[in-house]
Amino acid sequence: MEEEGVHSVLHLLEHSLLRCEHVRDERIATCGLPGIEDTVTLVTNILEGHFDSIYRQTNVQNIIGQKENGNQDISLYEFLKENIENFLKIPDSSEELQLRQLYVMGIGIASLQLFVQANWTGPLVKQDAVQLLPEQYRNQGKELDEYIVRMLVPEEEDSWYPLVNQPLYLLLAQLFLVEVRHLLVNCKTVSFWAMRCLFIKQRLLDEKSPKIHDLIMELMNQVESSDFMTDASLPSIRIQFYLECSYIHGFYDEYDKAKQQLSNAKNVAKLTTTLTGALGKRTRFQQSDISQLLLKVERDEGTTVMEDTVKVDMDSLPKDLLLNNDTLLDKVQFADPQNCEVIELNGVDQAVILADCLEHKRTQPKHELLTEELQSFIQVILTNPKVYSIQTVALLMRSGLEDHRAKTIERSMAQIQIIVDQFNTEDPAPMKRLYLFYASNLQPKWIVERDFAELLVKLGAFKSALEIYLRLELWENAIVCYQTLGRVEKAENLTREQLKIKESAKLWCILGDVTEDHTYYEKAWEVSNHRSARAQRSLGLFYFLKEDYDKAIDHLEKSLAINSLQYKVWFRLGFAGTEAQKYDIAIKAYHRCTSLDSDNFEAWNNLSNAYIKTKQKMKAYRTLQESLKCNYENWKVWENYLVTSTDVGHFEDVIRAYHRLLDLKEHFHDEEVLNILTNAIVLGIDDANGLPASRLKSKALELLGRQTSQVTNNAKVWIAYANLLGNCQSEDEIQNDKALQCLQKAHRIRVQVVDWFKDVDTSKEVLQESIKLAEDYSLCSSRKTNSGEAIQLLSSGKLMLKQVITKVKQSQENTISGEMPPELLEDFNKAEEQLQKIIEQIQQRK
């Protein structure tokens, strides 16, 4: 058979494993390749979930070594690796070698699927993987168990969840899919499966592993550049890949990348989702229809909906419980029946909508409306259930949304219990549960049970919750439960008992958390041979809470040096750097936060503050622009943006920010900013772009008009307004009158302050402002052609100035000597001179 034909047969079989679809192609039956029957049988058994049959195949038994007498001098891992290499060396022809490579990958896939079945989807795996090994390895007992964990978690002795079922299957998957993938050069999808295997392994660890992260990213790039990712006939595989990448990036706090991958998935699926409103009823006794949230799902015209390759009877899926509430309906009853209809969606489409729902939950602030929005997403999925894992995640999400309301908490608890119980049932079959599992973000079974226990805690059933925590060996949750009950001693005793059984850095850290004694964190650091990121993180947090920021920085940096994939630690380091005035550290830390999540406005805002402290105001300005993209509603960010824009001379942004602050914060005002803005416009100063600020006068007048309509009792605001209007020196008589009115209002506000004349400094300021206002009265009157109007203005100036002079004289003049304080004498004399001038002008106008 020609080499091109061999490749096409291999690709058909590989793609069938990704699509979970049996291959019915004549080329496979007629290719005549030696060993094709064994490979096809292996693939068929994987697709049908007959994993027991796979491990009974002769080739599989030879590779794993069940019939061999294992070499006592080498480890299990090396023994298996040697068998794989020998199996791939045997073929004489390149065609048979290619088939054998696919066969090896198939064993890895079967092992991975069995591990997932044992820990995520169920039902229970009856075949113990250890029994597949040669006798000398099987007989090692506990030593073998420890070896398996050590090979899976070589550097973090205590970071592995202790009750993982059938870990040997994961070790086999890691070996066959990851370690020897360089030998499987003809398997174009091995990187995809290796990526899946590593992410499954990562999800079992307490800490995010930088090594696993880097390898997953490398594999992700390999898959993205592979041929099948550009094959238009394989949209479901491409969508699954993008969804899985989205979840992986999200797990590692790389939210921008996660969002982009989700967007890629939606583009390939040609789906758009829009939250909108429609009239309907939510309660049984509701008389009239009111607006209700609704998720509209639309598909591009001309797009064909592909059938699911795995179909599950609705009776086999987790049951969607009815609410059975006397008041609330099970779902919104829309006035227009068409709003209840959902376009035809296959399982992959539902996976896209589920991922969209999870992204929406992450990016939106928590409020009651968010719950309704997420319920709209979930309702679309539950309307026509198709896929076991998608249905399970949707029901669990709904339970999480309903666990805080009295009318829904009962269903929430019962729904989780059904999902927990279904893990142990035989129906549906394993492969029907595994379909689209990797694109669903389903949590392992102990996490589902933990969520159930947390719900029991909310209901006050602490004893039942504790039983679950202790059975699952979730010590931290159990300790929190004891602390909530006020039984701190019991929490401490529990931790010490576990330390007696097996000492670990994790348990020492937990003991430190319980007792608030930092020496236990130091003990954890020693026990881990200086490799525990958690120990240093705990020490850093301890000193952080004590506000000893220098020590906190030291320990947080050590933690990040061990494991840089700690978003919250980077954020705390940034805060500690700012408080300790080590702004270079703060800038580095917040930069890392913003690179991971560009939607975190707090990180952007804090980064800008660090830039301001280091006099890098232009960088602060640009950083705040990013912060506002993330949160348009936070007035504190807008206030920082206002000040920074003023400092760097972006006066147009100053006006925009000021308007936004007036929207967000009632009676907001900043006299200093207004003075700088109005002076820049009046003097025609160039802005940051080299353009004269005077071009913004009309916009600034609009702003000051709005400001003075909201804040009427601030003299400096009125003075700034008058300055912008020309301070009565404009050629426009209308503007001069407006400016004079502004100055009059400013003066009235100043003299309305109780006992202002008793303070020398305040008296001096009022005298100076009064002299200026009197001059403005004279100036405006001189431009009046009507003598009556002119005299009226001068009379107002005379009255104003006379009142001020009288108040100051009565309060500040020495009653014996008749002298004024030296600091007031000059201004007081000027005021009297100005008063005399106004009197003379009045006489001249008469």
C-alpha positions in Angstrom: 0.0 0.0 0.0 1.3 3.5 -0.8 2.6 5.6 2.0 0.0 8.3 1.4 -2.7 5.6 1.8 -1.2 4.5 5.1 -1.3 8.1 6.3 -4.9 8.5 5.4 -5.9 5.3 7.2 -4.0 6.4 10.3 -5.6 9.8 10.2 -9.0 8.3 9.9 -8.4 6.2 13.0 -6.9 9.1 15.0 -9.7 11.4 14.1 -12.3 8.8 15.1 -10.7 8.7 18.6 -11.0 12.5 19.0 -14.6 12.6 17.5 -15.7 9.5 19.4 -17.1 8.1 16.1 -16.7 4.7 14.6 -14.9 4.7 11.2 -16.7 3.1 8.4 -14.3 3.4 5.4 -13.5 0.9 2.8 -9.8 2.0 2.8 -9.4 0.5 6.3 -10.9 -2.9 5.4 -9.0 -3.2 2.1 -5.6 -1.7 3.0 -4.1 -5.1 3.8 -1.7 -3.6 6.3 -0.1 -6.2 8.7 -1.5 -5.6 12.2 -4.4 -3.4 11.0 -6.9 -5.8 12.6 -5.3 -5.4 16.1 -5.2 -1.6 15.7 -8.8 -1.4 14.5 -9.9 -3.6 17.4 -8.1 -1.4 19.9 -9.7 1.7 18.5 -13.1 0.1 18.4 -12.8 -1.0 22.0 -11.8 2.5 23.1 -14.8 4.0 21.3 -17.2 1.5 22.8 -15.6 1.8 26.3 -14.7 -1.9 26.4 -11.5 -1.2 28.3 -11.3 -4.7 29.9 -11.0 -6.1 26.4 -8.2 -3.8 25.5 -5.9 -5.0 28.3 -6.6 -8.6 27.4 -5.1 -8.0 23.9 -1.8 -9.8 23.4 0.2 -6.8 22.3 -1.1 -4.7 25.3 -0.1 -7.5 27.7 3.3 -7.8 26.1 3.9 -4.1 26.4 2.7 -3.7 29.9 4.6 -6.9 30.7 1.9 -9.0 32.3 3.4 -12.2 30.9 7.0 -11.1 31.4 9.2 -11.6 34.4 10.1 -8.0 35.1 13.7 -7.1 35.6 14.1 -6.5 39.3 17.0 -4.1 38.7 15.0 -1.4 37.0 12.0 0.6 38.1 8.5 0.0 36.8 8.6 3.2 34.7 11.9 2.2 33.0 10.6 -1.3 32.5 7.5 -0.1 30.7 9.4 2.4 28.7 11.8 -0.2 27.6 8.9 -2.5 26.5 7.4 0.4 24.5 10.7 1.1 22.7 11.2 -2.6 21.9 7.6 -2.9 20.6 8.3 0.0 18.2 11.6 -1.5 17.0 10.2 -4.8 15.8 8.5 -3.8 12.5 10.4 -4.3 9.2 8.2 -2.0 7.2 7.4 1.7 7.8 3.7 1.0 7.4 3.6 -1.5 10.3 5.7 1.0 12.4 3.1 3.6 11.8 0.3 1.3 13.0 2.3 0.3 16.0 2.8 4.0 16.9 -1.0 4.4 16.7 -1.4 1.3 18.8 0.9 2.7 21.6 -1.0 6.0 21.5 -4.3 4.0 21.8 -3.1 2.3 25.0 -2.3 5.7 26.4 -5.8 7.0 25.5 -7.5 4.0 27.0 -5.5 4.5 30.2 -6.4 8.2 30.4 -10.1 7.5 29.7 -10.1 4.9 32.5 -8.5 7.2 34.9 -11.0 9.9 34.1 -13.8 7.4 34.5 -12.5 6.4 37.9 -12.3 10.0 39.2 -14.6 12.2 37.2 -17.4 10.6 35.4 -18.0 7.1 36.8 -19.1 4.4 36.9 -16.5 2.7 39.2 -13.6 1.1 37.4 -13.7 -2.6 38.3 -10.4 -3.6 36.8 -7.5 -2.7 39.1 -4.6 -1.4 37.0 -2.0 -2.9 39.4 -3.2 -6.4 38.4 -2.0 -5.7 34.9 1.6 -5.5 36.0 4.2 -8.3 36.3 4.0 -10.1 39.6 7.2 -8.6 41.2 5.7 -5.1 40.8 2.2 -6.2 41.9 3.6 -7.7 45.1 5.2 -4.4 46.2 2.0 -3.2 47.8 2.2 0.1 49.6 5.7 0.6 48.2 4.3 0.5 44.7 1.5 3.0 45.6 4.1 5.5 46.9 6.3 4.9 43.8 3.4 5.7 41.5 2.6 9.0 43.3 6.3 9.9 43.4 6.6 9.4 39.6 3.5 11.5 39.0 4.5 14.2 41.5 8.3 14.1 41.6 8.8 17.4 43.3 5.8 18.1 45.5 5.5 15.3 48.0 2.3 16.5 49.6 0.5 18.3 46.8 -1.4 15.3 45.4 -4.9 14.6 46.5 -4.5 11.4 48.6 -7.7 9.5 47.6 -7.2 9.5 43.8 -8.6 6.3 42.4 -6.5 4.1 40.1 -3.4 6.4 39.8 -1.6 3.8 37.9 -3.8 4.4 34.9 -2.7 8.0 34.9 0.9 6.9 35.1 0.4 4.7 32.1 -1.3 7.5 30.2 1.6 9.9 31.1 4.1 7.4 29.9 2.4 6.4 26.6 1.2 9.9 25.7 3.7 12.3 27.1 7.0 10.6 27.8 7.4 8.6 24.6 5.5 10.9 22.3 8.8 11.7 20.5 8.6 8.1 19.2 5.1 8.5 17.9 6.1 10.8 15.0 3.3 9.6 12.7 0.6 10.2 15.2 -0.7 13.7 14.4 -3.0 14.0 17.5 -0.7 12.7 20.2 0.1 16.2 21.3 -3.6 16.8 21.8 -4.0 13.8 24.0 -0.7 14.6 25.8 -2.1 18.0 26.6 -5.3 16.5 28.0 -3.3 14.0 30.1 -1.1 16.8 31.6 -4.1 19.0 32.4 -5.9 16.1 34.2 -2.7 15.6 36.2 -2.5 19.3 37.0 -6.0 19.4 38.3 -5.1 16.8 41.0 -2.3 19.0 42.5 -2.8 21.6 45.2 -0.3 24.0 43.5 -0.2 25.1 39.9 3.0 23.6 38.4 5.1 25.9 36.2 6.7 22.9 34.6 3.4 21.3 33.6 2.2 24.7 32.5 5.1 25.2 30.1 4.8 21.8 28.7 1.1 22.2 28.1 1.7 25.5 26.3 4.3 23.8 24.1 1.8 21.0 23.3 -0.9 23.5 22.7 1.2 25.3 20.1 2.0 22.0 18.4 -1.7 21.1 18.1 -2.7 24.6 16.9 -0.2 24.3 14.0 -1.1 20.7 13.1 -2.9 19.9 9.8 -6.2 18.8 11.3 -6.7 22.2 12.9 -7.1 23.7 9.5 -9.3 20.9 8.2 -12.7 22.4 7.5 -14.3 18.9 7.7 -13.4 18.6 11.4 -15.1 21.6 13.1 -16.1 19.7 16.2 -12.5 18.8 16.9 -11.3 22.4 16.5 -14.1 23.7 18.7 -13.2 21.1 21.4 -9.6 22.1 21.2 -10.3 25.8 21.6 -12.7 25.2 24.5 -10.1 23.0 26.3 -7.5 25.7 25.7 -9.8 28.3 27.2 -10.3 26.2 30.3 -6.6 25.6 30.6 -5.7 29.3 30.3 -8.4 30.2 32.8 -7.0 27.6 35.3 -3.6 29.3 35.1 -5.2 32.8 35.5 -4.4 33.7 31.9 -7.7 35.3 31.3 -7.0 37.2 28.2 -5.9 34.1 26.4 -8.8 32.2 27.8 -11.2 34.8 26.4 -9.5 34.6 22.9 -9.8 30.8 22.8 -13.4 31.0 23.7 -13.9 33.5 20.9 -12.2 31.1 18.5 -14.5 28.3 19.5 -17.6 30.5 18.9 -16.3 31.6 15.5 -15.8 28.1 14.4 -19.2 27.1 15.8 -20.7 30.2 14.1 -22.7 30.9 17.2 -23.5 34.2 18.8 -25.2 34.7 22.2 -27.0 37.8 23.3 -28.7 38.6 26.6 -32.0 40.4 26.0 -35.4 40.9 27.6 -38.9 39.6 26.9 -42.2 39.8 28.7 -43.1 36.9 30.9 -44.0 35.6 34.3 -41.7 34.1 37.0 -44.2 33.4 39.8 -47.4 31.4 39.8 -49.5 34.3 41.1 -48.1 36.9 38.8 -51.0 38.7 37.0 -49.2 40.7 34.4 -46.2 40.0 32.3 -43.0 42.0 33.0 -39.6 42.0 31.4 -37.5 38.9 32.0 -34.0 38.0 31.0 -33.6 35.8 27.9 -30.5 34.4 26.1 -30.8 34.5 22.4 -28.7 32.0 20.6 -28.2 32.6 16.8 -26.3 30.7 14.2 -24.9 32.1 11.0 -27.1 31.5 8.0 -26.3 28.5 5.9 -24.5 26.7 8.7 -25.3 22.9 8.9 -25.8 21.5 12.4 -23.7 18.3 12.7 -25.2 15.4 14.6 -23.6 14.2 17.8 -21.4 11.2 17.4 -22.5 9.8 20.8 -26.1 9.9 21.7 -27.5 9.3 25.2 -31.1 8.6 26.2 -32.5 11.4 28.2 -33.5 8.9 30.9 -29.8 8.1 31.4 -28.7 11.7 31.9 -28.7 13.2 35.4 -32.3 14.1 36.2 -33.2 17.8 36.1 -35.3 18.2 39.2 -38.4 20.3 39.2 -38.5 23.2 41.7 -41.9 22.2 43.2 -42.3 25.6 44.9 -45.6 27.1 45.7 -44.6 30.5 44.4 -41.8 30.3 41.8 -42.3 28.6 38.5 -39.7 26.1 37.3 -38.7 28.4 34.6 -39.8 31.7 33.2 -43.1 31.5 31.3 -42.8 33.9 28.4 -45.8 35.7 26.9 -44.6 34.9 23.4 -44.1 31.1 23.0 -41.4 31.7 20.5 -39.1 33.0 23.2 -39.3 29.6 24.8 -37.9 27.9 21.7 -34.2 27.4 21.3 -32.5 26.8 17.9 -31.2 23.3 17.2 -28.0 22.8 19.1 -25.7 19.7 19.2 -23.5 18.7 22.1 -20.5 20.8 20.9 -22.7 23.9 20.6 -23.9 23.3 24.2 -20.3 23.1 25.3 -19.6 26.5 23.7 -22.6 28.0 25.5 -21.5 26.5 28.8 -18.0 27.9 28.4 -19.6 31.3 27.5 -21.6 31.1 30.7 -18.6 30.3 32.8 -16.7 33.2 31.2 -19.6 35.6 31.9 -19.6 34.5 35.5 -15.9 35.2 35.9 -16.0 38.7 34.2 -19.1 40.2 35.8 -19.4 41.6 39.3 -21.5 39.6 41.7 -25.0 40.9 42.0 -28.6 39.6 41.8 -28.9 40.4 38.1 -25.8 38.2 37.4 -27.7 35.2 38.9 -30.5 35.8 36.4 -28.1 36.2 33.5 -26.4 32.9 34.3 -29.7 31.1 34.7 -30.6 32.2 31.2 -27.5 30.5 29.8 -28.1 27.3 31.9 -31.8 27.2 30.8 -30.7 27.0 27.1 -28.6 24.0 27.9 -31.2 22.2 30.0 -34.0 22.8 27.5 -32.7 20.0 25.3 -30.1 17.9 27.2 -27.8 15.8 25.0 -24.4 15.2 26.7 -23.8 13.7 30.1 -20.9 15.9 31.2 -22.5 19.2 29.8 -25.8 18.4 31.6 -23.9 17.6 34.8 -21.9 20.8 34.8 -25.1 22.9 34.0 -27.0 21.3 36.8 -24.2 21.8 39.3 -23.9 25.5 38.2 -27.6 26.0 38.7 -27.4 24.4 42.2 -24.6 26.8 43.0 -26.8 29.7 42.0 -29.7 28.4 44.1 -28.0 27.5 47.3 -28.6 30.9 49.0 -32.3 31.3 48.5 -34.9 29.7 50.8 -37.2 28.9 47.9 -34.5 27.1 45.9 -32.0 25.7 48.3 -33.9 22.4 48.7 -33.7 21.6 45.0 -30.0 22.7 45.0 -29.2 20.1 47.7 -31.2 17.3 46.1 -29.8 18.0 42.7 -26.2 17.7 43.9 -27.1 14.5 45.7 -28.5 13.0 42.5 -25.3 13.8 40.6 -23.1 12.3 43.4 -25.2 9.1 43.5 -25.2 8.8 39.7 -21.4 8.3 39.8 -21.9 4.8 41.2 -24.7 3.7 38.7 -24.0 1.7 35.6 -26.1 3.8 33.3 -25.1 5.5 31.1 -22.1 3.5 29.8 -18.6 4.9 30.3 -18.0 6.3 26.8 -21.4 8.1 26.8 -20.3 9.8 30.0 -16.8 10.6 28.5 -18.2 12.3 25.3 -17.1 15.9 25.4 -15.8 15.5 28.9 -12.6 17.5 28.2 -14.6 20.4 26.8 -17.0 20.6 29.8 -14.7 21.5 32.7 -16.4 18.9 34.9 -14.9 18.8 38.4 -13.7 15.5 40.0 -16.2 13.6 42.1 -14.6 14.6 45.5 -15.0 18.3 44.5 -18.7 17.7 43.8 -19.1 16.0 47.2 -17.2 18.9 48.8 -19.6 21.4 47.3 -22.4 19.3 48.7 -20.8 19.5 52.1 -20.4 23.3 51.8 -24.2 23.4 51.1 -24.8 21.4 54.3 -22.7 24.0 56.2 -24.9 26.8 54.8 -27.9 24.9 56.2 -26.2 24.5 59.5 -25.8 20.7 59.2 -22.2 20.8 60.4 -22.0 17.3 61.6 -23.0 15.8 58.2 -20.6 18.2 56.4 -17.8 17.2 58.7 -18.4 13.5 58.0 -18.0 14.2 54.3 -14.8 16.3 54.7 -13.2 13.7 56.9 -14.2 10.8 54.6 -12.7 12.7 51.7 -9.6 13.7 53.7 -10.3 17.4 52.9 -8.5 18.5 56.1 -8.6 22.2 55.4 -12.3 22.2 54.9 -12.8 20.1 58.0 -10.7 22.5 60.0 -12.7 25.5 58.8 -15.8 23.7 59.8 -14.4 23.1 63.3 -13.3 26.8 63.5 -16.8 27.9 62.5 -18.2 25.8 65.4 -15.7 27.4 67.7 -13.9 24.1 68.2 -10.3 25.4 67.5 -8.7 22.7 69.7 -10.4 20.0 67.8 -9.1 21.5 64.5 -5.6 21.6 66.0 -5.8 18.0 67.3 -7.0 16.8 63.9 -4.0 18.3 62.2 -1.6 16.9 64.7 -3.1 13.5 64.3 -2.5 13.6 60.6 1.0 14.8 61.1 1.7 11.7 63.2 0.5 9.5 60.4 2.5 11.3 57.7 4.5 14.5 58.0 4.1 16.9 55.2 4.7 20.6 54.4 1.1 21.1 53.6 -0.1 19.8 57.1 2.5 22.0 58.9 1.1 25.0 57.0 -2.4 24.0 58.0 -1.3 23.8 61.6 0.2 27.2 61.3 -3.1 28.5 59.9 -5.0 27.0 62.8 -2.7 28.2 65.5 -1.6 31.5 63.8 1.9 30.5 64.8 4.4 31.3 62.0 7.0 28.9 63.3 5.0 26.0 61.8 5.3 27.6 58.4 9.1 27.7 59.0 8.9 24.0 59.9 7.0 23.3 56.7 9.8 25.1 54.8 12.4 22.8 56.4 10.3 19.6 55.9 9.9 20.4 52.2 13.7 20.9 51.8 13.1 24.5 50.9 10.8 23.6 48.0 7.3 24.5 49.3 5.9 27.6 47.7 3.0 27.4 50.1 5.2 27.6 53.2 6.8 30.9 51.9 3.4 32.1 50.8 2.0 31.5 54.3 4.9 33.3 55.9 4.5 36.2 53.5 0.8 36.4 54.3 1.5 36.2 58.1 3.8 39.2 57.9 1.5 41.0 55.5 -1.3 40.9 58.0 1.1 42.1 60.6 1.9 45.0 58.3 5.5 44.1 58.3 5.8 44.6 54.6 9.5 44.2 54.2 9.5 40.7 55.6 6.3 40.0 53.7 8.0 41.0 50.4 10.9 38.7 51.1 8.8 35.6 51.7 6.3 36.4 48.9 9.2 36.7 46.4 10.6 33.4 47.6 7.2 31.8 47.0 7.0 33.2 43.5 10.5 32.1 42.7 9.4 28.5 43.3 6.1 28.9 41.6 5.3 32.0 39.5 1.8 30.8 38.7 0.2 32.4 41.8 -1.9 35.4 40.7 -3.1 36.4 44.2 0.5 36.3 45.5 1.6 38.6 42.8 -1.2 41.0 43.7 -0.3 40.9 47.4 3.3 41.5 46.5 2.3 44.6 44.6 0.4 45.9 47.6 3.2 45.2 50.0 5.7 46.9 47.6 3.5 50.0 47.5 3.1 50.1 51.3 6.9 49.6 51.8 7.5 52.3 49.2 9.4 49.8 47.1 7.7 50.9 44.0 9.9 48.9 41.6 8.7 45.7 43.2 5.1 47.0 43.1 5.4 47.8 39.4 6.8 44.4 38.5 4.1 42.6 40.5 1.2 44.5 39.1 2.6 44.2 35.6 2.5 40.5 36.1 -1.1 40.7 37.3 -2.2 42.8 34.3 -0.4 40.5 31.8 -2.4 37.6 33.2 -5.7 39.4 33.5 -6.1 42.6 31.6 -9.7 42.9 32.9 -8.6 43.5 36.5 -9.1 47.2 37.0 -7.7 47.1 40.5 -4.3 45.8 39.2 -4.3 48.5 36.5 -5.2 51.2 39.0 -2.6 50.1 41.6 0.0 49.9 38.8 -0.8 53.5 37.9 -0.4 54.6 41.5 3.0 53.0 41.6 3.9 54.9 38.4 2.7 58.1 39.9 4.9 57.6 43.0 7.9 57.1 40.7 7.1 60.2 38.7 6.2 58.2 35.6 3.0 60.1 35.0 2.6 59.3 31.3 2.8 55.6 32.0 0.3 56.1 34.8 -2.0 57.9 32.4 -1.9 55.0 29.9 -2.3 52.4 32.7 -5.4 54.1 34.0 -6.9 54.1 30.5 -6.6 50.3 30.6 -8.2 50.2 34.1 -11.2 52.2 32.8 -11.7 49.7 30.0 -12.2 47.0 32.7 -14.4 49.0 35.1 -16.2 52.1 33.7 -18.2 52.5 36.9 -15.6 52.9 39.6 -15.4 56.6 40.6 -12.0 56.1 42.3 -10.4 55.1 39.1 -12.0 58.0 37.3 -10.7 60.4 40.0 -7.2 59.0 39.6 -7.6 59.4 35.8 -8.8 63.0 36.2 -5.7 64.0 38.3 -3.2 62.1 36.1 -4.7 63.5 32.9 -4.4 67.0 34.4 -0.7 66.4 35.3 0.3 65.2 31.8 -1.8 67.9 30.0 -4.5 65.7 28.3 -7.1 68.4 29.0 -9.7 66.8 26.7 -9.6 63.7 28.9 -9.8 65.9 32.0 -13.1 67.2 30.8 -14.4 63.7 29.9 -13.3 62.3 33.3 -14.9 65.3 35.2 -18.2 64.7 33.4 -18.0 61.0 34.3 -17.4 61.8 37.9 -20.4 64.1 37.9 -22.4 61.1 36.6 -21.1 58.7 39.3 -20.6 60.9 42.4 -23.2 63.4 43.4 -21.8 66.9 44.2 -18.3 66.0 43.1 -15.9 68.9 42.7 -12.1 69.4 42.5 -11.2 73.1 42.6 -7.5 72.5 41.9 -8.2 70.6 38.7 -10.7 73.3 37.5 -8.2 76.1 38.2 -5.5 74.3 36.1 -7.9 73.5 33.3 -9.4 77.1 33.1 -5.9 78.7 33.3 -4.6 76.4 30.5 -7.6 77.4 28.3 -7.4 81.1 29.1 -3.7 81.3 28.6 -3.8 79.0 25.5 -1.3 76.5 26.9 -0.5 73.6 24.6 -1.8 70.2 25.7 0.1 66.9 25.6 -0.6 66.6 21.9 0.8 70.1 21.1 -2.6 71.6 20.5 -3.8 74.8 22.2 -6.0 74.1 25.1 -8.1 77.2 24.2 -9.9 75.1 21.5 -11.6 73.4 24.4 -13.3 76.5 25.8 -16.8 75.6 24.7 -16.5 72.1 26.2 -15.1 73.6 29.5 -17.9 76.1 29.7 -20.4 73.3 29.4 -18.6 71.4 32.1 -18.5 74.5 34.5 -22.2 75.1 33.8 -23.0 71.5 34.8 -20.7 71.7 37.8 -22.2 74.9 39.2 -25.7 73.5 38.8 -24.7 70.6 41.1 -22.3 72.4 43.4 -23.7 75.9 44.2 -21.9 76.6 47.5 -18.2 76.5 46.5 -16.6 79.9 46.0 -13.5 78.5 44.2 -15.7 76.8 41.6 -17.5 80.0 40.8 -14.2 81.9 40.6 -12.9 79.3 38.1 -16.1 79.7 36.1 -15.6 83.5 36.1 -12.0 83.0 35.0 -13.1 80.9 32.0 -15.6 83.6 31.1 -12.9 86.2 31.0 -13.0 87.7 34.4 -15.1 90.7 33.1 -12.4 91.6 30.6 -14.0 89.9 27.6 -15.2 91.8 24.5 -18.4 90.0 24.8 -20.7 92.0 27.2 -22.9 88.9 27.9 -19.9 86.9 29.1 -18.8 89.8 31.2 -22.1 89.9 32.9 -22.0 86.2 33.5 -18.5 86.4 34.9 -19.6 89.2 37.3 -22.5 87.1 38.4 -20.1 84.2 39.1 -17.8 86.5 41.2 -20.8 87.9 43.1 -21.9 84.3 44.0 -18.3 83.5 45.1 -18.2 86.6 47.3 -21.6 85.8 48.9 -20.4 82.3 49.7 -17.2 83.7 51.3 -19.0 86.2 53.6 -21.7 83.7 54.6 -19.1 81.8 56.6 -19.8 82.4 60.3 -17.4 84.9 61.9 -15.1 85.0 58.9 -14.1 88.5 59.9 -12.6 87.3 63.2 -9.7 85.6 61.6 -6.9 87.8 60.2 -6.0 85.5 57.3 -9.5 85.1 56.2 -10.2 88.8 56.5 -7.2 89.5 54.3 -8.4 87.1 51.6 -11.9 88.5 51.7 -10.5 92.1 51.4 -8.4 91.2 48.4 -11.3 89.4 46.7 -13.6 92.3 47.5 -11.2 94.9 46.0 -11.0 92.7 42.9 -14.8 92.4 42.7 -15.2 96.2 43.2 -12.8 96.7 40.3 -14.9 94.3 38.2 -18.0 96.3 39.0 -16.3 99.5 37.9 -15.1 97.8 34.7 -18.5 96.4 33.7 -20.2 99.7 34.6 -17.8 101.6 32.4 -19.0 99.6 29.4 -22.7 100.3 30.0 -24.2 103.0 27.7 -27.2 103.2 29.9 -26.4 105.3 33.0 -29.1 103.6 35.1 -27.6 100.2 34.6 -24.1 101.5 35.3 -25.2 103.2 38.5 -27.0 100.0 39.6 -23.8 98.0 39.2 -21.7 100.6 41.0 -24.2 100.8 43.8 -23.9 97.0 44.3 -20.2 97.3 44.4 -20.4 100.1 46.9 -22.7 98.2 49.2 -20.6 95.0 49.0 -17.3 96.8 49.7 -18.8 98.9 52.5 -20.2 95.8 54.3 -16.8 94.1 54.2 -14.9 97.2 55.4 -17.4 97.7 58.3 -17.1 94.0 59.4 -13.3 94.0 59.3 -13.1 97.3 61.1 -15.5 96.3 63.8 -13.7 93.0 64.4 -10.0 93.8 63.8 -9.5 97.5 64.7 -7.9 98.1 68.1 -10.6 99.9 70.1 -8.0 102.0 72.1 -5.5 103.0 69.4 -7.9 102.7 66.5 -5.2 100.9 64.5 -5.6 97.9 62.2 -3.3 94.8 62.4 -0.2 95.4 60.3 -1.0 92.5 58.0 -4.4 93.9 57.2 -3.5 97.6 57.0 -2.5 97.8 53.3 -5.5 95.8 52.0 -7.8 97.7 54.3 -6.6 101.0 53.0 -6.9 99.8 49.4 -10.5 98.8 50.1 -11.3 102.2 51.4 -9.7 103.8 48.4 -11.6 101.6 46.1 -14.8 102.5 47.9 -14.1 106.2 47.4 -13.5 105.6 43.7 -16.8 103.9 43.3 -18.6 106.7 45.1 -17.0 109.2 42.8 -18.0 107.1 39.7 -21.6 107.1 40.9 -21.6 110.8 41.2 -20.1 111.1 37.7 -22.9 108.9 36.2 -25.7 110.8 37.8 
